[in-house]
């Protein structure tokens, strides 16, 4: 029986974004060890008390989108046993992704763009390609949005998660907003309004956890396992990055609650400690 038609009432979705892996484990911005950061992220996923059903990788997988970067990514992801689904960001190459992830048959669903629908789980997964080659900003052209509209119409009764790299909203981070989704946002909003089965739009690109209502659903961005964008909401602020705690996200779907999103911080911390002992509060 197809998994989503079974009695399964729960699904745990892990989201990783913006790893910016360089070949030969070179540092990003001469400072950020992104390969070690992804190793720590994978280790953190493996020690979760509840194992995710799938991993979504929402773009900027490599830093230059070269085959040797993707080869290293595959090596670093190898300890994960669950299926992994990838989409391109502005630092990625569609051509080299398809070659490097040739065993990921879903990458060929939509012609020249890396867009696809995964039907095998309680939550339907739909991937959108927002990349513009050689550009930092993103777009959703009519061809990509026509595909999305048709795909959503196929299963209006299925809870659905849409994944994309560029967030479809402004954040107040001036530089990142300037290289955000520059085309297609309004039509995307209309499509989402007409498809209330879309429970979440999950994005990357911004290197921070940010949440906003978007045309009847919730849109979120994901913390990076490596470096984060500096939180500076002053108009025209100079773009900077910070070595704030790295992380990833878990999206828990249960039939009675829909999707609930948790941000996981990567690292070793004191605990866990009980709130109660022998039936008594500890405060």
C-alpha positions in Angstrom: 0.0 0.0 0.0 1.2 3.5 -0.7 2.7 5.0 2.4 0.4 8.1 2.5 -2.7 5.9 2.1 -1.8 3.7 5.1 -2.8 4.2 8.7 0.3 6.4 9.3 -0.7 9.5 11.2 2.8 11.1 11.6 5.7 12.3 9.6 9.0 14.0 10.6 10.7 16.2 8.0 14.2 17.4 8.4 15.3 20.6 6.6 18.9 21.5 5.9 19.9 24.7 4.0 22.8 26.8 2.8 25.8 24.6 3.6 28.0 26.3 0.9 30.4 23.3 0.7 33.7 24.1 -1.1 35.9 21.5 -2.8 38.8 20.0 -0.7 37.1 21.3 2.4 38.3 24.9 1.7 37.0 27.6 4.0 34.2 29.9 3.0 35.1 33.6 3.3 38.5 32.3 4.5 36.9 31.7 7.8 33.9 29.2 7.8 34.6 25.5 7.9 31.4 24.5 6.1 32.4 20.8 5.6 32.9 20.3 9.3 29.7 22.2 9.9 27.8 19.7 7.7 29.5 16.8 9.5 28.3 18.1 12.8 24.8 18.6 11.4 24.6 15.0 10.1 25.8 13.8 13.5 23.1 15.8 15.2 20.4 14.4 13.0 21.6 10.9 13.8 21.4 11.4 17.5 17.8 12.8 17.5 15.5 10.7 19.6 13.1 10.5 16.7 14.6 9.7 13.3 13.3 11.9 10.5 11.5 10.2 7.6 13.1 12.5 5.0 15.7 15.2 4.7 15.0 18.3 2.5 18.0 20.3 1.3 16.8 23.8 0.3 19.6 25.0 -1.8 23.1 26.6 -1.7 24.4 23.1 -1.3 27.7 24.0 -2.8 29.4 27.3 -2.9 30.2 27.3 -6.6 28.1 24.4 -7.8 31.0 22.3 -9.1 31.1 18.5 -9.3 33.8 18.2 -6.7 31.8 20.2 -4.2 28.8 17.9 -4.8 31.0 14.8 -4.5 32.1 16.0 -1.0 28.5 16.8 -0.1 27.5 13.2 -1.0 30.3 11.9 1.1 29.3 14.0 4.1 25.6 13.0 3.8 26.4 9.3 3.4 25.7 8.4 7.1 22.1 9.4 6.6 19.9 6.4 5.7 16.7 8.3 5.0 15.8 9.7 1.6 17.3 13.2 0.8 15.6 15.6 -1.6 17.6 18.5 -3.1 16.8 21.8 -4.9 19.2 24.4 -6.2 20.0 27.7 -4.7 21.7 30.7 -6.3 25.1 29.1 -5.6 24.2 25.8 -7.2 24.4 24.5 -10.8 21.4 22.6 -12.1 23.6 20.7 -14.6 26.1 19.6 -12.1 23.5 18.7 -9.5 21.7 16.4 -12.0 25.0 14.7 -12.8 26.2 14.5 -9.2 22.9 13.2 -7.9 22.2 11.0 -10.9 20.6 8.4 -8.8 17.9 10.9 -7.6 15.4 10.2 -10.4 13.0 12.9 -9.2 15.4 15.5 -10.5 14.2 14.8 -14.0 10.5 15.4 -13.5 10.3 19.0 -14.9 12.5 19.5 -17.9 15.1 22.2 -17.6 14.0 23.2 -14.0 14.6 21.1 -10.9 11.0 20.9 -9.8 9.2 17.8 -8.6 6.5 16.3 -6.5 7.1 13.4 -4.1 3.9 11.4 -3.4 5.1 8.6 -1.1 4.5 10.1 2.3 1.6 11.4 4.4 2.7 15.0 3.5 3.0 15.7 -0.2 6.4 17.3 -1.0 6.5 19.8 -3.9 9.8 21.4 -4.9 10.2 24.7 -6.8 13.3 26.0 -8.6 13.8 29.7 -8.0 17.4 29.9 -9.3 18.6 32.3 -12.0 22.0 31.2 -13.4 24.8 33.5 -12.4 22.5 35.7 -10.2 22.0 35.9 -6.5 18.4 36.9 -6.7 15.6 34.4 -7.6 12.5 34.2 -9.7 9.4 32.2 -10.5 8.6 32.5 -14.1 5.2 31.6 -15.6 6.5 28.2 -16.8 7.5 27.3 -13.3 4.3 28.6 -11.7 2.2 26.9 -14.4 3.8 23.6 -13.3 3.1 24.4 -9.6 -0.5 25.3 -10.3 -1.1 22.1 -12.2 0.6 19.9 -9.6 -1.4 21.4 -6.7 -4.6 20.9 -8.6 -3.9 17.1 -8.8 -4.3 16.6 -5.1 -6.3 19.3 -3.3 -7.1 16.8 -0.5 -3.5 16.1 0.4 -1.5 18.0 3.1 1.3 19.6 1.2 4.7 21.2 1.9 6.3 23.4 -0.8 10.1 23.8 -0.7 12.0 26.6 -2.5 15.3 28.4 -2.0 14.4 32.1 -2.1 11.8 33.2 0.4 8.7 34.9 -1.1 8.6 37.8 1.3 10.7 40.7 2.5 12.3 40.4 5.9 13.8 43.8 6.8 17.4 42.4 6.1 18.2 45.0 3.4 20.9 43.2 1.5 19.1 39.8 1.6 15.8 41.4 0.5 17.7 42.9 -2.4 18.7 39.4 -3.6 15.4 37.8 -2.8 12.6 36.6 -5.0 12.3 39.4 -7.6 9.7 37.9 -9.9 6.6 35.7 -9.4 5.7 36.5 -5.8 2.3 37.9 -6.5 1.2 35.0 -8.7 2.6 32.5 -6.3 0.5 34.1 -3.6 -2.7 33.7 -5.7 -1.9 30.1 -6.3 -1.3 29.4 -2.6 -4.6 31.2 -1.7 -6.4 28.8 -4.1 -4.8 25.7 -2.5 -5.4 25.7 1.2 -3.9 22.2 1.4 -0.4 23.9 1.4 0.5 23.8 5.1 3.9 25.3 4.8 6.4 26.9 2.4 9.9 26.1 3.6 12.9 28.2 2.2 16.6 28.8 2.7 18.8 31.6 1.4 18.6 33.9 4.4 20.8 32.0 6.9 18.3 32.8 9.7 15.0 31.3 11.0 12.3 33.7 9.9 8.5 33.1 9.9 5.7 34.9 8.1 2.1 34.4 7.2 1.8 34.1 3.4 -1.5 34.1 1.6 -3.2 31.7 3.9 -0.3 29.5 4.8 3.0 29.9 6.8 6.3 30.6 5.1 9.6 29.9 7.0 13.3 30.1 6.4 15.9 27.8 7.8 19.0 28.4 9.9 22.3 27.3 8.3 24.4 24.6 9.8 27.3 26.9 9.2 27.2 30.7 9.4 24.2 33.0 9.9 23.3 36.4 8.4 23.8 39.2 11.0 20.5 40.5 12.4 20.6 44.1 11.4 17.2 45.7 10.4 18.6 49.1 9.6 17.8 50.1 6.0 20.9 49.9 3.9 22.9 48.0 6.5 26.2 46.5 5.4 25.8 42.8 4.8 27.6 40.8 7.5 27.6 37.2 8.7 27.9 35.9 12.3 29.1 32.6 13.8 25.9 32.3 15.7 24.8 28.8 16.8 24.3 26.6 13.7 21.1 24.6 13.2 18.5 23.0 11.0 14.7 22.5 11.2 12.3 19.7 11.9 8.8 19.9 10.6 6.5 17.5 12.5 3.2 16.6 10.8 0.4 14.9 12.7 -3.0 14.5 11.2 -4.7 16.2 14.2 -2.3 19.2 14.3 -0.9 19.7 10.8 2.7 20.9 10.5 4.6 22.2 13.5 8.2 23.6 13.0 11.0 23.2 15.4 14.5 24.8 15.1 17.3 22.5 16.3 20.5 24.0 17.5 23.7 22.0 16.7 26.1 21.5 19.6 26.7 20.0 23.0 24.9 21.6 25.8 24.4 20.8 29.5 21.4 18.5 30.0 18.9 17.1 29.7 17.7 17.6 33.3 14.3 16.6 34.7 11.7 19.2 35.6 10.3 16.8 38.1 11.7 14.2 40.5 9.6 11.6 42.4 6.4 13.4 41.4 7.6 16.8 42.8 8.5 20.0 40.9 12.2 21.0 41.2 11.6 24.7 41.5 
